[in-house]
Amino acid sequence: MKCATGLSASETVEEFAVENGELKLVKKKVTKREIPPDIKAVKLLMDGGGELTDEELEAEKQMLINMLKED
């Protein structure tokens, strides 16, 4: 559902250094991203209410893996 409607995600990266025998936070970076709605997720929800059989899920998984390999 989140993929179909889009979502916000944030990632925090913290860098520490040792000062006087203790860890001290030196740098903190927070990155926020807006992930747009995914058309395929919307289509899945509209076609079958998001309910897929095990075989359909496996086929979708293989299709996505193949797409990732191509990129």
C-alpha beads as a LAMMPS data file, in Angstrom:
LAMMPS data file: protein, C-alpha beads

71 atoms
70 bonds

1 atom types
1 bond types

-500.0 500.0 xlo xhi
-500.0 500.0 ylo yhi
-500.0 500.0 zlo zhi

Masses

1 110.0

Atoms # bond

1 1 1 0.000 0.000 0.000
2 1 1 2.842 2.402 0.845
3 1 1 4.438 1.819 -2.562
4 1 1 1.146 2.583 -4.271
5 1 1 0.607 5.866 -2.428
6 1 1 4.218 7.038 -2.160
7 1 1 6.107 7.654 1.049
8 1 1 8.797 9.642 2.807
9 1 1 11.978 7.982 4.012
10 1 1 14.871 9.297 6.046
11 1 1 18.349 7.938 6.602
12 1 1 20.676 8.983 9.407
13 1 1 24.451 8.579 9.178
14 1 1 26.464 9.265 12.324
15 1 1 30.243 9.573 12.526
16 1 1 31.995 9.087 15.849
17 1 1 35.539 9.789 17.046
18 1 1 37.402 8.801 20.192
19 1 1 38.215 11.790 22.400
20 1 1 39.663 11.370 25.883
21 1 1 38.935 7.652 25.722
22 1 1 35.225 8.171 24.968
23 1 1 33.208 8.061 21.781
24 1 1 31.935 11.452 20.730
25 1 1 29.501 12.236 17.935
26 1 1 31.429 14.302 15.397
27 1 1 29.101 14.422 12.424
28 1 1 25.447 13.608 11.841
29 1 1 23.773 13.663 8.448
30 1 1 20.053 13.149 7.962
31 1 1 18.862 12.612 4.413
32 1 1 15.144 12.732 3.619
33 1 1 13.702 11.377 0.400
34 1 1 10.265 11.441 -1.135
35 1 1 9.498 8.183 -2.915
36 1 1 6.801 8.679 -5.566
37 1 1 3.871 6.305 -6.024
38 1 1 4.667 3.155 -7.980
39 1 1 2.334 2.545 -10.913
40 1 1 2.770 -1.245 -10.774
41 1 1 1.757 -1.278 -7.111
42 1 1 -1.327 0.800 -7.931
43 1 1 -2.224 -1.622 -10.740
44 1 1 -1.845 -4.614 -8.409
45 1 1 -4.182 -3.028 -5.879
46 1 1 -6.755 -2.145 -8.531
47 1 1 -6.687 -5.524 -10.290
48 1 1 -7.087 -7.847 -7.353
49 1 1 -7.227 -5.829 -4.199
50 1 1 -3.573 -6.635 -3.673
51 1 1 -4.267 -10.326 -3.065
52 1 1 -1.977 -12.533 -5.117
53 1 1 -1.491 -16.263 -5.160
54 1 1 1.875 -17.747 -4.250
55 1 1 2.537 -18.401 -7.926
56 1 1 1.733 -14.790 -8.869
57 1 1 3.989 -13.494 -6.098
58 1 1 6.833 -15.720 -7.274
59 1 1 6.365 -14.533 -10.874
60 1 1 6.392 -10.892 -9.721
61 1 1 9.529 -11.552 -7.667
62 1 1 11.318 -13.107 -10.646
63 1 1 10.278 -10.229 -12.902
64 1 1 11.651 -7.677 -10.420
65 1 1 14.907 -9.629 -9.998
66 1 1 15.331 -9.717 -13.783
67 1 1 14.703 -5.963 -13.992
68 1 1 17.346 -5.323 -11.343
69 1 1 19.857 -7.507 -13.178
70 1 1 19.291 -5.547 -16.385
71 1 1 20.107 -2.253 -14.678

Bonds

1 1 1 2
2 1 2 3
3 1 3 4
4 1 4 5
5 1 5 6
6 1 6 7
7 1 7 8
8 1 8 9
9 1 9 10
10 1 10 11
11 1 11 12
12 1 12 13
13 1 13 14
14 1 14 15
15 1 15 16
16 1 16 17
17 1 17 18
18 1 18 19
19 1 19 20
20 1 20 21
21 1 21 22
22 1 22 23
23 1 23 24
24 1 24 25
25 1 25 26
26 1 26 27
27 1 27 28
28 1 28 29
29 1 29 30
30 1 30 31
31 1 31 32
32 1 32 33
33 1 33 34
34 1 34 35
35 1 35 36
36 1 36 37
37 1 37 38
38 1 38 39
39 1 39 40
40 1 40 41
41 1 41 42
42 1 42 43
43 1 43 44
44 1 44 45
45 1 45 46
46 1 46 47
47 1 47 48
48 1 48 49
49 1 49 50
50 1 50 51
51 1 51 52
52 1 52 53
53 1 53 54
54 1 54 55
55 1 55 56
56 1 56 57
57 1 57 58
58 1 58 59
59 1 59 60
60 1 60 61
61 1 61 62
62 1 62 63
63 1 63 64
64 1 64 65
65 1 65 66
66 1 66 67
67 1 67 68
68 1 68 69
69 1 69 70
70 1 70 71
